């Protein structure tokens, strides 16, 4: 742990509530993490940006409970990311219509449990206007990529994640300490930090599912941080798998990619995620 993190951790330990600081460099040292990072870069190169923006907008509306960015901080953040990434206005509006209902009213939110290569558990979230078609298509993907339907939800816990950014500056450590104090008061339980090349810092907080909105609102208040980057409910593995062998990691990546490429897929979670 760096000297800066020691300085930050010391005052937090005085709180009666348990709060664990996890430097980002201590997690994710396995084949799957490296594949995910490479895969993320390749997704953008392959033109998956619009699809990713669509999924983020739909999930933000579902998790935040409103298609109005004025009342849904997570949606406002997703819309900003989409615009900053150059996603066309028409694509954004279509995603909002899909999420809110509109002409696509009747779409069904589906959650599938999958056992993948190397006994890696997966949770697949979909939004479909034809559930039977989605089930059939997913079954074909699993058959072709070494996966199968199985009861794996017990391997995951539902958890809130909120990521924010802090501007660079000599006082960034002091601002981080104040940020964490705000998060503590809003029921955050854990956080990771990552220093960026420009000197800024991203901070991702974890919280119980029931307090995601409370934490998001607290961290979105004026003067708390530079901006809200993400706010979402995730399926987090209770005991993340580590050190997958190369073959299993590659096969898992192929399976996840095939599922994510399906039009109805919103999000894929695995027990190999950090």
Secondary structure, 3 states (H helix, E strand, C coil): CCHHHHHHHHHHCCCCCCCEEEEHHHCCCCHHHHHHHHHHHHHHHCCCHHHHHHHHHHHHHHHHCCCCCCCCHHHHHHHHHHHHCCCCHHHHHHHHHHHHCHHHCCCEEEEEEEECHHHCEEEEEEEECCHHHHHHHHHHHHHHCCCEECCCHHHEEEEEEEEEEECCCCCHHHHHHHHHHHHHHCCEEEEEEEECCCCCEEEEEEEEHHHHHHHHHHHCCCCCCCEEEEEEEEEEECCCCCCCCHHHHHHHHHHHHHHHCCCCEEEEEECCCC
